[in-house]
Amino acid sequence: MAVELIRTTIIKPTPSTSTEPKLVPLTLFDRAAFDLHVASLYAFLPPNPSNDSLKLGLSRIPLTSPPCRPHHNR
């Protein structure tokens, strides 16, 4: 199957309005992980949302997702 690249976009996170700290300390897992970027491909079947609504939704993901860290209080 052939894939045609039409456009690439870097989506910046929306400004945070929360009072949570801006810095999250690194965990053992963060220190052991490689420092690299991961490319993602999103594909949607018709009827598609508009490009602007997709960009807005994707820009909000980093701020609403919990940090990836182990849970020690289970």
CHARMM-style PDB file with segment names, atoms N, HN, CA, C and O in Angstrom:
ATOM      1  N   MET     1       0.849  -1.169   0.000  1.00  0.00      PROA
ATOM      2  CA  MET     1       0.000   0.000   0.000  1.00  0.00      PROA
ATOM      3  C   MET     1       0.895   1.233   0.000  1.00  0.00      PROA
ATOM      4  O   MET     1       1.829   1.326   0.797  1.00  0.00      PROA
ATOM      5  N   ALA     2       0.617   2.160  -0.876  1.00  0.00      PROA
ATOM      6  HN  ALA     2      -0.142   2.085  -1.523  1.00  0.00      PROA
ATOM      7  CA  ALA     2       1.386   3.399  -0.971  1.00  0.00      PROA
ATOM      8  C   ALA     2       0.805   4.444  -0.026  1.00  0.00      PROA
ATOM      9  O   ALA     2      -0.411   4.571   0.118  1.00  0.00      PROA
ATOM     10  N   VAL     3       1.691   5.178   0.605  1.00  0.00      PROA
ATOM     11  HN  VAL     3       2.679   5.076   0.489  1.00  0.00      PROA
ATOM     12  CA  VAL     3       1.279   6.257   1.506  1.00  0.00      PROA
ATOM     13  C   VAL     3       1.841   7.552   0.962  1.00  0.00      PROA
ATOM     14  O   VAL     3       3.030   7.643   0.657  1.00  0.00      PROA
ATOM     15  N   GLU     4       0.991   8.546   0.842  1.00  0.00      PROA
ATOM     16  HN  GLU     4       0.025   8.472   1.090  1.00  0.00      PROA
ATOM     17  CA  GLU     4       1.414   9.850   0.333  1.00  0.00      PROA
ATOM     18  C   GLU     4       1.399  10.856   1.477  1.00  0.00      PROA
ATOM     19  O   GLU     4       0.385  11.027   2.153  1.00  0.00      PROA
ATOM     20  N   LEU     5       2.536  11.522   1.688  1.00  0.00      PROA
ATOM     21  HN  LEU     5       3.360  11.383   1.138  1.00  0.00      PROA
ATOM     22  CA  LEU     5       2.634  12.553   2.714  1.00  0.00      PROA
ATOM     23  C   LEU     5       2.117  13.863   2.135  1.00  0.00      PROA
ATOM     24  O   LEU     5       2.688  14.399   1.185  1.00  0.00      PROA
ATOM     25  N   ILE     6       1.043  14.371   2.707  1.00  0.00      PROA
ATOM     26  HN  ILE     6       0.579  13.936   3.479  1.00  0.00      PROA
ATOM     27  CA  ILE     6       0.433  15.604   2.218  1.00  0.00      PROA
ATOM     28  C   ILE     6       0.928  16.800   3.013  1.00  0.00      PROA
ATOM     29  O   ILE     6       1.229  17.851   2.446  1.00  0.00      PROA
ATOM     30  N   ARG     7       1.011  16.638   4.339  1.00  0.00      PROA
ATOM     31  HN  ARG     7       0.767  15.784   4.800  1.00  0.00      PROA
ATOM     32  CA  ARG     7       1.390  17.773   5.183  1.00  0.00      PROA
ATOM     33  C   ARG     7       1.902  17.242   6.518  1.00  0.00      PROA
ATOM     34  O   ARG     7       1.444  16.203   6.994  1.00  0.00      PROA
ATOM     35  N   THR     8       2.846  17.952   7.118  1.00  0.00      PROA
ATOM     36  HN  THR     8       3.218  18.796   6.731  1.00  0.00      PROA
ATOM     37  CA  THR     8       3.293  17.647   8.472  1.00  0.00      PROA
ATOM     38  C   THR     8       3.032  18.868   9.342  1.00  0.00      PROA
ATOM     39  O   THR     8       3.126  20.005   8.878  1.00  0.00      PROA
ATOM     40  N   THR     9       2.708  18.627  10.595  1.00  0.00      PROA
ATOM     41  HN  THR     9       2.633  17.704  10.972  1.00  0.00      PROA
ATOM     42  CA  THR     9       2.399  19.713  11.518  1.00  0.00      PROA
ATOM     43  C   THR     9       2.949  19.374  12.890  1.00  0.00      PROA
ATOM     44  O   THR     9       2.807  18.245  13.361  1.00  0.00      PROA
ATOM     45  N   ILE    10       3.574  20.342  13.529  1.00  0.00      PROA
ATOM     46  HN  ILE    10       3.690  21.259  13.147  1.00  0.00      PROA
ATOM     47  CA  ILE    10       3.984  20.199  14.919  1.00  0.00      PROA
ATOM     48  C   ILE    10       2.956  20.944  15.750  1.00  0.00      PROA
ATOM     49  O   ILE    10       2.729  22.136  15.546  1.00  0.00      PROA
ATOM     50  N   ILE    11       2.335  20.245  16.683  1.00  0.00      PROA
ATOM     51  HN  ILE    11       2.519  19.276  16.849  1.00  0.00      PROA
ATOM     52  CA  ILE    11       1.258  20.827  17.488  1.00  0.00      PROA
ATOM     53  C   ILE    11       1.811  21.181  18.859  1.00  0.00      PROA
ATOM     54  O   ILE    11       2.330  20.323  19.573  1.00  0.00      PROA
ATOM     55  N   LYS    12       1.695  22.452  19.217  1.00  0.00      PROA
ATOM     56  HN  LYS    12       1.273  23.149  18.637  1.00  0.00      PROA
ATOM     57  CA  LYS    12       2.149  22.914  20.528  1.00  0.00      PROA
ATOM     58  C   LYS    12       1.021  22.735  21.538  1.00  0.00      PROA
ATOM     59  O   LYS    12      -0.148  22.891  21.187  1.00  0.00      PROA
ATOM     60  N   PRO    13       1.354  22.408  22.790  1.00  0.00      PROA
ATOM     61  CA  PRO    13       0.312  22.277  23.805  1.00  0.00      PROA
ATOM     62  C   PRO    13      -0.352  23.618  24.087  1.00  0.00      PROA
ATOM     63  O   PRO    13       0.273  24.672  23.972  1.00  0.00      PROA
ATOM     64  N   THR    14      -1.617  23.562  24.456  1.00  0.00      PROA
ATOM     65  HN  THR    14      -2.125  22.706  24.549  1.00  0.00      PROA
ATOM     66  CA  THR    14      -2.325  24.787  24.810  1.00  0.00      PROA
ATOM     67  C   THR    14      -1.785  25.296  26.138  1.00  0.00      PROA
ATOM     68  O   THR    14      -1.278  24.507  26.936  1.00  0.00      PROA
ATOM     69  N   PRO    15      -1.884  26.594  26.391  1.00  0.00      PROA
ATOM     70  CA  PRO    15      -1.391  27.133  27.667  1.00  0.00      PROA
ATOM     71  C   PRO    15      -2.150  26.522  28.843  1.00  0.00      PROA
ATOM     72  O   PRO    15      -3.368  26.352  28.790  1.00  0.00      PROA
ATOM     73  N   SER    16      -1.425  26.202  29.883  1.00  0.00      PROA
ATOM     74  HN  SER    16      -0.436  26.341  29.925  1.00  0.00      PROA
ATOM     75  CA  SER    16      -2.026  25.582  31.061  1.00  0.00      PROA
ATOM     76  C   SER    16      -2.684  26.633  31.938  1.00  0.00      PROA
ATOM     77  O   SER    16      -2.154  27.727  32.133  1.00  0.00      PROA
ATOM     78  N   THR    17      -3.853  26.276  32.464  1.00  0.00      PROA
ATOM     79  HN  THR    17      -4.283  25.387  32.306  1.00  0.00      PROA
ATOM     80  CA  THR    17      -4.532  27.166  33.401  1.00  0.00      PROA
ATOM     81  C   THR    17      -4.560  26.562  34.795  1.00  0.00      PROA
ATOM     82  O   THR    17      -5.150  27.136  35.710  1.00  0.00      PROA
ATOM     83  N   SER    18      -3.927  25.410  34.962  1.00  0.00      PROA
ATOM     84  HN  SER    18      -3.447  24.944  34.219  1.00  0.00      PROA
ATOM     85  CA  SER    18      -3.940  24.757  36.269  1.00  0.00      PROA
ATOM     86  C   SER    18      -2.863  25.351  37.170  1.00  0.00      PROA
ATOM     87  O   SER    18      -1.968  26.061  36.712  1.00  0.00      PROA
ATOM     88  N   THR    19      -2.971  25.046  38.455  1.00  0.00      PROA
ATOM     89  HN  THR    19      -3.699  24.470  38.827  1.00  0.00      PROA
ATOM     90  CA  THR    19      -1.987  25.527  39.421  1.00  0.00      PROA
ATOM     91  C   THR    19      -0.962  24.453  39.752  1.00  0.00      PROA
ATOM     92  O   THR    19      -0.176  24.608  40.686  1.00  0.00      PROA
ATOM     93  N   GLU    20      -0.967  23.369  38.993  1.00  0.00      PROA
ATOM     94  HN  GLU    20      -1.605  23.243  38.234  1.00  0.00      PROA
ATOM     95  CA  GLU    20      -0.003  22.299  39.227  1.00  0.00      PROA
ATOM     96  C   GLU    20       1.398  22.788  38.888  1.00  0.00      PROA
ATOM     97  O   GLU    20       1.553  23.679  38.053  1.00  0.00      PROA
ATOM     98  N   PRO    21       2.422  22.220  39.522  1.00  0.00      PROA
ATOM     99  CA  PRO    21       3.786  22.645  39.210  1.00  0.00      PROA
ATOM    100  C   PRO    21       4.128  22.357  37.754  1.00  0.00      PROA
ATOM    101  O   PRO    21       3.648  21.383  37.173  1.00  0.00      PROA
ATOM    102  N   LYS    22       4.951  23.203  37.179  1.00  0.00      PROA
ATOM    103  HN  LYS    22       5.341  23.994  37.650  1.00  0.00      PROA
ATOM    104  CA  LYS    22       5.334  23.052  35.778  1.00  0.00      PROA
ATOM    105  C   LYS    22       6.411  21.983  35.601  1.00  0.00      PROA
ATOM    106  O   LYS    22       6.535  21.410  34.518  1.00  0.00      PROA
ATOM    107  N   LEU    23       7.187  21.707  36.640  1.00  0.00      PROA
ATOM    108  HN  LEU    23       7.087  22.173  37.520  1.00  0.00      PROA
ATOM    109  CA  LEU    23       8.254  20.721  36.548  1.00  0.00      PROA
ATOM    110  C   LEU    23       7.846  19.448  37.269  1.00  0.00      PROA
ATOM    111  O   LEU    23       7.320  19.486  38.381  1.00  0.00      PROA
ATOM    112  N   VAL    24       8.095  18.333  36.624  1.00  0.00      PROA
ATOM    113  HN  VAL    24       8.522  18.302  35.721  1.00  0.00      PROA
ATOM    114  CA  VAL    24       7.817  17.030  37.224  1.00  0.00      PROA
ATOM    115  C   VAL    24       9.163  16.338  37.387  1.00  0.00      PROA
ATOM    116  O   VAL    24       9.892  16.191  36.406  1.00  0.00      PROA
ATOM    117  N   PRO    25       9.515  15.909  38.595  1.00  0.00      PROA
ATOM    118  CA  PRO    25      10.812  15.263  38.778  1.00  0.00      PROA
ATOM    119  C   PRO    25      10.899  13.961  37.983  1.00  0.00      PROA
ATOM    120  O   PRO    25       9.910  13.248  37.818  1.00  0.00      PROA
ATOM    121  N   LEU    26      12.098  13.672  37.498  1.00  0.00      PROA
ATOM    122  HN  LEU    26      12.902  14.251  37.632  1.00  0.00      PROA
ATOM    123  CA  LEU    26      12.311  12.453  36.731  1.00  0.00      PROA
ATOM    124  C   LEU    26      12.258  11.236  37.647  1.00  0.00      PROA
ATOM    125  O   LEU    26      12.707  11.279  38.792  1.00  0.00      PROA
ATOM    126  N   THR    27      11.706  10.166  37.124  1.00  0.00      PROA
ATOM    127  HN  THR    27      11.341  10.131  36.194  1.00  0.00      PROA
ATOM    128  CA  THR    27      11.673   8.902  37.858  1.00  0.00      PROA
ATOM    129  C   THR    27      12.799   8.009  37.352  1.00  0.00      PROA
ATOM    130  O   THR    27      13.503   8.358  36.404  1.00  0.00      PROA
ATOM    131  N   LEU    28      12.958   6.875  37.981  1.00  0.00      PROA
ATOM    132  HN  LEU    28      12.386   6.592  38.751  1.00  0.00      PROA
ATOM    133  CA  LEU    28      13.955   5.912  37.539  1.00  0.00      PROA
ATOM    134  C   LEU    28      13.683   5.490  36.095  1.00  0.00      PROA
ATOM    135  O   LEU    28      14.616   5.286  35.318  1.00  0.00      PROA
ATOM    136  N   PHE    29      12.398   5.358  35.737  1.00  0.00      PROA
ATOM    137  HN  PHE    29      11.640   5.524  36.368  1.00  0.00      PROA
ATOM    138  CA  PHE    29      12.031   4.964  34.374  1.00  0.00      PROA
ATOM    139  C   PHE    29      12.400   6.050  33.370  1.00  0.00      PROA
ATOM    140  O   PHE    29      12.825   5.745  32.256  1.00  0.00      PROA
ATOM    141  N   ASP    30      12.242   7.317  33.758  1.00  0.00      PROA
ATOM    142  HN  ASP    30      11.897   7.565  34.664  1.00  0.00      PROA
ATOM    143  CA  ASP    30      12.616   8.419  32.871  1.00  0.00      PROA
ATOM    144  C   ASP    30      14.116   8.431  32.618  1.00  0.00      PROA
ATOM    145  O   ASP    30      14.564   8.674  31.498  1.00  0.00      PROA
ATOM    146  N   ARG    31      14.877   8.170  33.650  1.00  0.00      PROA
ATOM    147  HN  ARG    31      14.513   7.973  34.560  1.00  0.00      PROA
ATOM    148  CA  ARG    31      16.336   8.211  33.514  1.00  0.00      PROA
ATOM    149  C   ARG    31      16.861   7.041  32.687  1.00  0.00      PROA
ATOM    150  O   ARG    31      17.912   7.152  32.055  1.00  0.00      PROA
ATOM    151  N   ALA    32      16.140   5.926  32.685  1.00  0.00      PROA
ATOM    152  HN  ALA    32      15.287   5.835  33.197  1.00  0.00      PROA
ATOM    153  CA  ALA    32      16.577   4.750  31.937  1.00  0.00      PROA
ATOM    154  C   ALA    32      16.126   4.789  30.481  1.00  0.00      PROA
ATOM    155  O   ALA    32      16.643   4.036  29.656  1.00  0.00      PROA
ATOM    156  N   ALA    33      15.176   5.650  30.155  1.00  0.00      PROA
ATOM    157  HN  ALA    33      14.756   6.262  30.825  1.00  0.00      PROA
ATOM    158  CA  ALA    33      14.629   5.703  28.796  1.00  0.00      PROA
ATOM    159  C   ALA    33      15.560   6.484  27.872  1.00  0.00      PROA
ATOM    160  O   ALA    33      16.338   7.326  28.318  1.00  0.00      PROA
ATOM    161  N   PHE    34      15.467   6.193  26.606  1.00  0.00      PROA
ATOM    162  HN  PHE    34      14.834   5.508  26.244  1.00  0.00      PROA
ATOM    163  CA  PHE    34      16.239   6.915  25.608  1.00  0.00      PROA
ATOM    164  C   PHE    34      15.615   8.276  25.359  1.00  0.00      PROA
ATOM    165  O   PHE    34      14.399   8.436  25.456  1.00  0.00      PROA
ATOM    166  N   ASP    35      16.446   9.253  25.040  1.00  0.00      PROA
ATOM    167  HN  ASP    35      17.435   9.123  24.961  1.00  0.00      PROA
ATOM    168  CA  ASP    35      15.979  10.602  24.739  1.00  0.00      PROA
ATOM    169  C   ASP    35      15.773  10.696  23.224  1.00  0.00      PROA
ATOM    170  O   ASP    35      16.705  11.008  22.482  1.00  0.00      PROA
ATOM    171  N   LEU    36      14.560  10.427  22.779  1.00  0.00      PROA
ATOM    172  HN  LEU    36      13.803  10.174  23.382  1.00  0.00      PROA
ATOM    173  CA  LEU    36      14.272  10.476  21.350  1.00  0.00      PROA
ATOM    174  C   LEU    36      12.825  10.880  21.122  1.00  0.00      PROA
ATOM    175  O   LEU    36      11.992  10.803  22.025  1.00  0.00      PROA
ATOM    176  N   HSD    37      12.549  11.302  19.920  1.00  0.00      PROA
ATOM    177  HN  HSD    37      13.226  11.364  19.187  1.00  0.00      PROA
ATOM    178  CA  HSD    37      11.190  11.680  19.532  1.00  0.00      PROA
ATOM    179  C   HSD    37      10.529  10.497  18.834  1.00  0.00      PROA
ATOM    180  O   HSD    37      11.194   9.721  18.147  1.00  0.00      PROA
ATOM    181  N   VAL    38       9.239  10.367  19.013  1.00  0.00      PROA
ATOM    182  HN  VAL    38       8.699  10.996  19.572  1.00  0.00      PROA
ATOM    183  CA  VAL    38       8.488   9.291  18.381  1.00  0.00      PROA
ATOM    184  C   VAL    38       7.481   9.908  17.425  1.00  0.00      PROA
ATOM    185  O   VAL    38       6.655  10.729  17.823  1.00  0.00      PROA
ATOM    186  N   ALA    39       7.555   9.512  16.180  1.00  0.00      PROA
ATOM    187  HN  ALA    39       8.226   8.845  15.857  1.00  0.00      PROA
ATOM    188  CA  ALA    39       6.599  10.014  15.190  1.00  0.00      PROA
ATOM    189  C   ALA    39       5.282   9.264  15.343  1.00  0.00      PROA
ATOM    190  O   ALA    39       5.269   8.068  15.632  1.00  0.00      PROA
ATOM    191  N   SER    40       4.191   9.966  15.151  1.00  0.00      PROA
ATOM    192  HN  SER    40       4.202  10.938  14.917  1.00  0.00      PROA
ATOM    193  CA  SER    40       2.863   9.356  15.248  1.00  0.00      PROA
ATOM    194  C   SER    40       2.086   9.634  13.977  1.00  0.00      PROA
ATOM    195  O   SER    40       2.227  10.693  13.365  1.00  0.00      PROA
ATOM    196  N   LEU    41       1.277   8.686  13.595  1.00  0.00      PROA
ATOM    197  HN  LEU    41       1.163   7.826  14.093  1.00  0.00      PROA
ATOM    198  CA  LEU    41       0.419   8.845  12.430  1.00  0.00      PROA
ATOM    199  C   LEU    41      -1.011   8.622  12.887  1.00  0.00      PROA
ATOM    200  O   LEU    41      -1.332   7.575  13.450  1.00  0.00      PROA
ATOM    201  N   TYR    42      -1.863   9.593  12.650  1.00  0.00      PROA
ATOM    202  HN  TYR    42      -1.603  10.444  12.193  1.00  0.00      PROA
ATOM    203  CA  TYR    42      -3.272   9.494  13.012  1.00  0.00      PROA
ATOM    204  C   TYR    42      -4.087   9.394  11.728  1.00  0.00      PROA
ATOM    205  O   TYR    42      -3.936  10.224  10.832  1.00  0.00      PROA
ATOM    206  N   ALA    43      -4.944   8.390  11.632  1.00  0.00      PROA
ATOM    207  HN  ALA    43      -5.067   7.715  12.361  1.00  0.00      PROA
ATOM    208  CA  ALA    43      -5.799   8.215  10.465  1.00  0.00      PROA
ATOM    209  C   ALA    43      -7.240   8.075  10.935  1.00  0.00      PROA
ATOM    210  O   ALA    43      -7.518   7.358  11.896  1.00  0.00      PROA
ATOM    211  N   PHE    44      -8.144   8.752  10.265  1.00  0.00      PROA
ATOM    212  HN  PHE    44      -7.919   9.335   9.484  1.00  0.00      PROA
ATOM    213  CA  PHE    44      -9.548   8.753  10.648  1.00  0.00      PROA
ATOM    214  C   PHE    44     -10.400   8.392   9.441  1.00  0.00      PROA
ATOM    215  O   PHE    44     -10.151   8.863   8.332  1.00  0.00      PROA
ATOM    216  N   LEU    45     -11.401   7.559   9.663  1.00  0.00      PROA
ATOM    217  HN  LEU    45     -11.603   7.177  10.564  1.00  0.00      PROA
ATOM    218  CA  LEU    45     -12.335   7.209   8.603  1.00  0.00      PROA
ATOM    219  C   LEU    45     -13.400   8.297   8.468  1.00  0.00      PROA
ATOM    220  O   LEU    45     -13.708   8.977   9.447  1.00  0.00      PROA
ATOM    221  N   PRO    46     -13.966   8.474   7.274  1.00  0.00      PROA
ATOM    222  CA  PRO    46     -15.027   9.476   7.095  1.00  0.00      PROA
ATOM    223  C   PRO    46     -16.224   9.148   7.964  1.00  0.00      PROA
ATOM    224  O   PRO    46     -16.450   7.963   8.210  1.00  0.00      PROA
ATOM    225  N   PRO    47     -16.995  10.077   8.441  1.00  0.00      PROA
ATOM    226  CA  PRO    47     -16.820  11.522   8.280  1.00  0.00      PROA
ATOM    227  C   PRO    47     -15.739  12.038   9.236  1.00  0.00      PROA
ATOM    228  O   PRO    47     -15.781  11.779  10.438  1.00  0.00      PROA
ATOM    229  N   ASN    48     -14.801  12.751   8.693  1.00  0.00      PROA
ATOM    230  HN  ASN    48     -14.768  12.962   7.716  1.00  0.00      PROA
ATOM    231  CA  ASN    48     -13.673  13.257   9.470  1.00  0.00      PROA
ATOM    232  C   ASN    48     -14.022  14.535  10.210  1.00  0.00      PROA
ATOM    233  O   ASN    48     -14.785  15.357   9.704  1.00  0.00      PROA
ATOM    234  N   PRO    49     -13.466  14.711  11.413  1.00  0.00      PROA
ATOM    235  CA  PRO    49     -13.560  16.029  12.039  1.00  0.00      PROA
ATOM    236  C   PRO    49     -12.666  17.003  11.266  1.00  0.00      PROA
ATOM    237  O   PRO    49     -11.786  16.580  10.517  1.00  0.00      PROA
ATOM    238  N   SER    50     -12.891  18.271  11.444  1.00  0.00      PROA
ATOM    239  HN  SER    50     -13.606  18.614  12.053  1.00  0.00      PROA
ATOM    240  CA  SER    50     -12.079  19.263  10.731  1.00  0.00      PROA
ATOM    241  C   SER    50     -10.637  19.217  11.233  1.00  0.00      PROA
ATOM    242  O   SER    50     -10.375  18.774  12.351  1.00  0.00      PROA
ATOM    243  N   ASN    51      -9.713  19.673  10.404  1.00  0.00      PROA
ATOM    244  HN  ASN    51      -9.926  20.033   9.496  1.00  0.00      PROA
ATOM    245  CA  ASN    51      -8.309  19.713  10.801  1.00  0.00      PROA
ATOM    246  C   ASN    51      -8.113  20.567  12.046  1.00  0.00      PROA
ATOM    247  O   ASN    51      -7.328  20.218  12.928  1.00  0.00      PROA
ATOM    248  N   ASP    52      -8.830  21.692  12.116  1.00  0.00      PROA
ATOM    249  HN  ASP    52      -9.468  21.975  11.400  1.00  0.00      PROA
ATOM    250  CA  ASP    52      -8.693  22.574  13.276  1.00  0.00      PROA
ATOM    251  C   ASP    52      -9.156  21.892  14.560  1.00  0.00      PROA
ATOM    252  O   ASP    52      -8.523  22.054  15.603  1.00  0.00      PROA
ATOM    253  N   SER    53     -10.252  21.130  14.502  1.00  0.00      PROA
ATOM    254  HN  SER    53     -10.766  20.998  13.655  1.00  0.00      PROA
ATOM    255  CA  SER    53     -10.724  20.453  15.715  1.00  0.00      PROA
ATOM    256  C   SER    53      -9.770  19.330  16.119  1.00  0.00      PROA
ATOM    257  O   SER    53      -9.584  19.088  17.312  1.00  0.00      PROA
ATOM    258  N   LEU    54      -9.163  18.642  15.153  1.00  0.00      PROA
ATOM    259  HN  LEU    54      -9.314  18.839  14.185  1.00  0.00      PROA
ATOM    260  CA  LEU    54      -8.168  17.618  15.478  1.00  0.00      PROA
ATOM    261  C   LEU    54      -6.944  18.240  16.135  1.00  0.00      PROA
ATOM    262  O   LEU    54      -6.444  17.725  17.135  1.00  0.00      PROA
ATOM    263  N   LYS    55      -6.457  19.348  15.575  1.00  0.00      PROA
ATOM    264  HN  LYS    55      -6.863  19.766  14.762  1.00  0.00      PROA
ATOM    265  CA  LYS    55      -5.287  20.020  16.145  1.00  0.00      PROA
ATOM    266  C   LYS    55      -5.579  20.519  17.555  1.00  0.00      PROA
ATOM    267  O   LYS    55      -4.729  20.407  18.439  1.00  0.00      PROA
ATOM    268  N   LEU    56      -6.761  21.063  17.772  1.00  0.00      PROA
ATOM    269  HN  LEU    56      -7.451  21.153  17.054  1.00  0.00      PROA
ATOM    270  CA  LEU    56      -7.130  21.548  19.100  1.00  0.00      PROA
ATOM    271  C   LEU    56      -7.182  20.390  20.097  1.00  0.00      PROA
ATOM    272  O   LEU    56      -6.670  20.503  21.210  1.00  0.00      PROA
ATOM    273  N   GLY    57      -7.796  19.290  19.699  1.00  0.00      PROA
ATOM    274  HN  GLY    57      -8.212  19.199  18.794  1.00  0.00      PROA
ATOM    275  CA  GLY    57      -7.872  18.129  20.582  1.00  0.00      PROA
ATOM    276  C   GLY    57      -6.507  17.547  20.895  1.00  0.00      PROA
ATOM    277  O   GLY    57      -6.227  17.205  22.044  1.00  0.00      PROA
ATOM    278  N   LEU    58      -5.651  17.429  19.884  1.00  0.00      PROA
ATOM    279  HN  LEU    58      -5.878  17.707  18.950  1.00  0.00      PROA
ATOM    280  CA  LEU    58      -4.314  16.887  20.109  1.00  0.00      PROA
ATOM    281  C   LEU    58      -3.458  17.826  20.946  1.00  0.00      PROA
ATOM    282  O   LEU    58      -2.590  17.372  21.691  1.00  0.00      PROA
ATOM    283  N   SER    59      -3.691  19.132  20.832  1.00  0.00      PROA
ATOM    284  HN  SER    59      -4.396  19.501  20.227  1.00  0.00      PROA
ATOM    285  CA  SER    59      -2.898  20.085  21.619  1.00  0.00      PROA
ATOM    286  C   SER    59      -3.246  20.020  23.095  1.00  0.00      PROA
ATOM    287  O   SER    59      -2.446  20.436  23.933  1.00  0.00      PROA
ATOM    288  N   ARG    60      -4.420  19.508  23.433  1.00  0.00      PROA
ATOM    289  HN  ARG    60      -5.070  19.170  22.753  1.00  0.00      PROA
ATOM    290  CA  ARG    60      -4.842  19.427  24.836  1.00  0.00      PROA
ATOM    291  C   ARG    60      -4.403  18.136  25.516  1.00  0.00      PROA
ATOM    292  O   ARG    60      -4.467  18.041  26.741  1.00  0.00      PROA
ATOM    293  N   ILE    61      -3.968  17.157  24.767  1.00  0.00      PROA
ATOM    294  HN  ILE    61      -3.916  17.234  23.771  1.00  0.00      PROA
ATOM    295  CA  ILE    61      -3.626  15.850  25.335  1.00  0.00      PROA
ATOM    296  C   ILE    61      -2.513  15.917  26.380  1.00  0.00      PROA
ATOM    297  O   ILE    61      -2.693  15.355  27.460  1.00  0.00      PROA
ATOM    298  N   PRO    62      -1.379  16.566  26.130  1.00  0.00      PROA
ATOM    299  CA  PRO    62      -0.315  16.542  27.143  1.00  0.00      PROA
ATOM    300  C   PRO    62      -0.723  17.156  28.475  1.00  0.00      PROA
ATOM    301  O   PRO    62      -0.173  16.778  29.510  1.00  0.00      PROA
ATOM    302  N   LEU    63      -1.659  18.081  28.483  1.00  0.00      PROA
ATOM    303  HN  LEU    63      -2.106  18.388  27.643  1.00  0.00      PROA
ATOM    304  CA  LEU    63      -2.043  18.744  29.719  1.00  0.00      PROA
ATOM    305  C   LEU    63      -3.098  17.972  30.495  1.00  0.00      PROA
ATOM    306  O   LEU    63      -3.236  18.166  31.703  1.00  0.00      PROA
ATOM    307  N   THR    64      -3.845  17.099  29.825  1.00  0.00      PROA
ATOM    308  HN  THR    64      -3.733  16.941  28.844  1.00  0.00      PROA
ATOM    309  CA  THR    64      -4.892  16.357  30.521  1.00  0.00      PROA
ATOM    310  C   THR    64      -4.456  14.949  30.888  1.00  0.00      PROA
ATOM    311  O   THR    64      -5.120  14.295  31.692  1.00  0.00      PROA
ATOM    312  N   SER    65      -3.365  14.469  30.324  1.00  0.00      PROA
ATOM    313  HN  SER    65      -2.825  15.000  29.670  1.00  0.00      PROA
ATOM    314  CA  SER    65      -2.893  13.117  30.624  1.00  0.00      PROA
ATOM    315  C   SER    65      -2.091  13.128  31.915  1.00  0.00      PROA
ATOM    316  O   SER    65      -1.301  14.044  32.142  1.00  0.00      PROA
ATOM    317  N   PRO    66      -2.279  12.120  32.769  1.00  0.00      PROA
ATOM    318  CA  PRO    66      -1.458  12.062  33.984  1.00  0.00      PROA
ATOM    319  C   PRO    66      -0.019  11.737  33.624  1.00  0.00      PROA
ATOM    320  O   PRO    66       0.226  11.094  32.604  1.00  0.00      PROA
ATOM    321  N   PRO    67       0.937  12.166  34.439  1.00  0.00      PROA
ATOM    322  CA  PRO    67       2.328  11.825  34.155  1.00  0.00      PROA
ATOM    323  C   PRO    67       2.536  10.323  34.256  1.00  0.00      PROA
ATOM    324  O   PRO    67       1.882   9.655  35.056  1.00  0.00      PROA
ATOM    325  N   CYS    68       3.430   9.799  33.460  1.00  0.00      PROA
ATOM    326  HN  CYS    68       3.962  10.342  32.811  1.00  0.00      PROA
ATOM    327  CA  CYS    68       3.742   8.367  33.491  1.00  0.00      PROA
ATOM    328  C   CYS    68       4.753   8.129  34.600  1.00  0.00      PROA
ATOM    329  O   CYS    68       5.927   8.472  34.460  1.00  0.00      PROA
ATOM    330  N   ARG    69       4.311   7.554  35.678  1.00  0.00      PROA
ATOM    331  HN  ARG    69       3.357   7.274  35.792  1.00  0.00      PROA
ATOM    332  CA  ARG    69       5.206   7.234  36.782  1.00  0.00      PROA
ATOM    333  C   ARG    69       4.606   6.065  37.555  1.00  0.00      PROA
ATOM    334  O   ARG    69       3.394   5.850  37.524  1.00  0.00      PROA
ATOM    335  N   PRO    70       5.450   5.316  38.242  1.00  0.00      PROA
ATOM    336  CA  PRO    70       4.931   4.162  38.982  1.00  0.00      PROA
ATOM    337  C   PRO    70       4.047   4.603  40.137  1.00  0.00      PROA
ATOM    338  O   PRO    70       4.230   5.683  40.699  1.00  0.00      PROA
ATOM    339  N   HSD    71       3.095   3.760  40.480  1.00  0.00      PROA
ATOM    340  HN  HSD    71       2.947   2.883  40.023  1.00  0.00      PROA
ATOM    341  CA  HSD    71       2.183   4.032  41.593  1.00  0.00      PROA
ATOM    342  C   HSD    71       2.663   3.233  42.805  1.00  0.00      PROA
ATOM    343  O   HSD    71       2.561   2.006  42.825  1.00  0.00      PROA
ATOM    344  N   HSD    72       3.183   3.928  43.808  1.00  0.00      PROA
ATOM    345  HN  HSD    72       3.266   4.924  43.792  1.00  0.00      PROA
ATOM    346  CA  HSD    72       3.725   3.254  44.987  1.00  0.00      PROA
ATOM    347  C   HSD    72       2.697   3.076  46.091  1.00  0.00      PROA
ATOM    348  O   HSD    72       2.964   2.381  47.072  1.00  0.00      PROA
ATOM    349  N   ASN    73       1.528   3.688  45.954  1.00  0.00      PROA
ATOM    350  HN  ASN    73       1.311   4.253  45.158  1.00  0.00      PROA
ATOM    351  CA  ASN    73       0.563   3.658  47.054  1.00  0.00      PROA
ATOM    352  C   ASN    73      -0.559   2.650  46.834  1.00  0.00      PROA
ATOM    353  O   ASN    73      -1.655   2.839  47.361  1.00  0.00      PROA
ATOM    354  N   ARG    74      -0.322   1.596  46.080  1.00  0.00      PROA
ATOM    355  HN  ARG    74       0.569   1.442  45.652  1.00  0.00      PROA
ATOM    356  CA  ARG    74      -1.370   0.598  45.837  1.00  0.00      PROA
ATOM    357  C   ARG    74      -1.424  -0.414  46.931  1.00  0.00      PROA
ATOM    358  OT1 ARG    74      -2.249  -1.327  46.887  1.00  0.00      PROA
TER     359      ARG     74
END
